[in-house]
């Protein structure tokens, strides 16, 4: 398999079976990587966190003292899925290109799923794809870029049977 996703569970309680959370996140990440057609074998690290943990990380690294749903910490310079600088050997980890870290607040994902009227699985998949697209240089800071990112997210989620 070209994509290896390492998922670390730092949840204090059981919201959903962790096996199910990991399965949906793996499916979402693999579908996104297939859609993006990255030529390298890649490694992605995902942390499943409680609200207090993601708030601490958000405060520490972004100076925003608030709970958020997902954070991404890209390791490579990319824009819209294209390398700005071709990766070098130093970017490799055990033969895989390390794209970066994603932190997902599982309790926030469940709250948002209820708010939006869809399943927690769909929300977790959405957050994984959203975070991964940020690792690949997608952004939603201006309307044109936001539309491109939304379109890509929907393509990926539809491909795994979780359309909006």
C-alpha positions as CSV (number, residue, x, y, z in Angstrom):
1,X,0.0,0.0,0.0
2,X,1.3,3.4,-0.9
3,X,-0.2,5.3,2.1
4,X,0.6,4.4,5.7
5,X,-1.6,6.1,8.2
6,X,-0.4,5.9,11.8
7,X,-3.3,6.7,14.2
8,X,-2.7,7.4,17.8
9,X,-5.6,7.3,20.3
10,X,-5.4,9.8,23.1
11,X,-9.1,9.6,24.0
12,X,-10.1,9.4,27.6
13,X,-13.5,7.8,26.9
14,X,-15.1,5.7,24.3
15,X,-17.2,7.7,21.9
16,X,-17.3,5.1,19.1
17,X,-15.3,1.8,18.8
18,X,-11.8,2.9,18.1
19,X,-11.5,0.2,15.5
20,X,-14.4,1.8,13.6
21,X,-12.9,5.3,13.9
22,X,-9.5,4.0,12.6
23,X,-11.2,2.1,9.7
24,X,-13.2,5.2,8.5
25,X,-10.1,7.5,8.8
26,X,-7.9,5.0,6.9
27,X,-10.6,4.7,4.2
28,X,-10.8,8.5,3.9
29,X,-7.1,9.0,3.8
30,X,-6.5,6.2,1.2
31,X,-9.3,7.6,-1.0
32,X,-7.9,11.1,-0.8
33,X,-4.4,9.9,-1.7
34,X,-5.8,8.0,-4.6
35,X,-7.7,11.1,-5.8
36,X,-4.6,13.2,-5.4
37,X,-2.4,10.8,-7.3
38,X,0.8,11.4,-5.3
39,X,3.5,9.3,-6.8
40,X,5.4,8.6,-3.6
41,X,4.6,6.1,-0.8
42,X,3.6,8.4,2.0
43,X,3.2,8.4,5.8
44,X,0.6,10.4,7.6
45,X,0.3,10.7,11.4
46,X,-3.1,11.3,13.0
47,X,-3.9,11.9,16.6
48,X,-7.4,11.3,18.0
49,X,-7.8,13.8,20.8
50,X,-10.1,15.1,23.4
51,X,-11.3,18.8,23.3
52,X,-8.8,19.9,26.0
53,X,-5.9,18.3,24.1
54,X,-6.7,20.0,20.8
55,X,-7.3,23.3,22.6
56,X,-3.8,23.0,24.2
57,X,-2.2,22.2,20.8
58,X,-4.2,25.0,19.1
59,X,-3.0,27.5,21.8
60,X,0.6,26.3,21.7
61,X,1.1,26.2,17.9
62,X,-1.4,28.7,16.6
63,X,-1.9,31.1,19.6
64,X,-5.6,30.4,19.5
65,X,-6.9,29.4,22.9
66,X,-10.0,27.5,21.7
67,X,-11.2,24.1,20.8
68,X,-11.3,23.3,17.1
69,X,-12.2,20.2,15.1
70,X,-9.0,19.5,13.2
71,X,-5.5,20.8,13.0
72,X,-2.9,20.1,10.3
73,X,0.9,20.4,10.5
74,X,2.4,20.0,7.0
75,X,6.0,18.9,6.6
76,X,6.4,19.7,3.0
77,X,5.9,22.8,0.8
78,X,2.9,22.0,-1.5
79,X,0.1,23.9,-3.1
80,X,-3.1,22.3,-4.2
81,X,-1.5,18.8,-4.2
82,X,1.6,19.8,-6.1
83,X,5.1,20.0,-4.7
84,X,6.5,23.5,-4.6
85,X,9.9,21.9,-4.1
86,X,10.4,18.2,-5.0
87,X,11.0,16.2,-1.8
88,X,14.5,15.1,-0.9
89,X,15.8,12.0,0.9
90,X,15.6,13.9,4.2
91,X,11.8,14.1,3.9
92,X,11.6,10.3,3.8
93,X,10.8,8.1,6.9
94,X,11.4,4.4,6.4
95,X,11.0,4.7,2.7
96,X,7.9,6.9,2.9
97,X,7.4,10.6,2.4
98,X,6.2,12.1,5.7
99,X,3.4,14.5,4.8
100,X,2.8,15.7,8.4
101,X,0.5,15.5,11.4
102,X,-3.3,15.8,11.8
103,X,-5.1,16.2,15.1
104,X,-8.8,15.4,15.2
105,X,-11.1,16.2,18.2
106,X,-13.4,13.2,18.3
107,X,-15.9,14.9,20.7
108,X,-16.1,18.0,18.5
109,X,-16.6,15.7,15.4
110,X,-19.5,14.0,17.1
111,X,-21.0,17.4,18.1
112,X,-20.7,18.7,14.6
113,X,-22.2,15.5,13.1
114,X,-25.3,16.0,15.3
115,X,-25.4,19.7,14.3
116,X,-25.1,18.9,10.6
117,X,-27.5,16.0,10.7
118,X,-25.1,13.3,9.4
119,X,-23.2,10.4,10.9
120,X,-20.2,10.7,13.2
121,X,-18.4,8.5,10.7
122,X,-19.0,10.9,7.9
123,X,-17.8,13.8,10.0
124,X,-14.6,11.9,11.1
125,X,-14.0,11.1,7.4
126,X,-14.5,14.7,6.4
127,X,-12.1,16.0,9.1
128,X,-9.5,13.4,8.1
129,X,-9.8,14.4,4.4
130,X,-9.9,18.2,5.3
131,X,-6.7,17.8,7.4
132,X,-5.0,15.7,4.7
133,X,-5.8,18.3,2.0
134,X,-4.1,20.9,4.2
135,X,-1.0,18.7,4.4
136,X,-1.1,18.7,0.6
137,X,-1.2,22.5,0.4
138,X,-4.9,23.1,-0.1
139,X,-6.3,26.0,1.8
140,X,-9.6,27.9,2.2
141,X,-8.2,31.4,2.8
142,X,-9.7,32.9,-0.3
143,X,-13.0,32.0,-2.1
144,X,-11.4,30.4,-5.2
145,X,-9.1,28.2,-3.1
146,X,-12.0,27.3,-0.8
147,X,-14.2,26.2,-3.7
148,X,-11.4,24.0,-5.0
149,X,-10.9,22.4,-1.6
150,X,-14.6,21.9,-1.0
151,X,-14.9,20.2,-4.4
152,X,-12.0,17.9,-3.7
153,X,-13.4,17.0,-0.3
154,X,-16.7,16.1,-1.8
155,X,-15.1,14.0,-4.5
156,X,-13.2,12.0,-2.0
157,X,-16.1,11.5,0.5
158,X,-18.5,10.5,-2.4
159,X,-15.9,7.9,-3.6
160,X,-16.2,6.2,-0.2
161,X,-20.0,6.4,0.0
162,X,-20.2,9.4,2.4
163,X,-21.5,12.3,0.2
164,X,-23.0,15.4,1.7
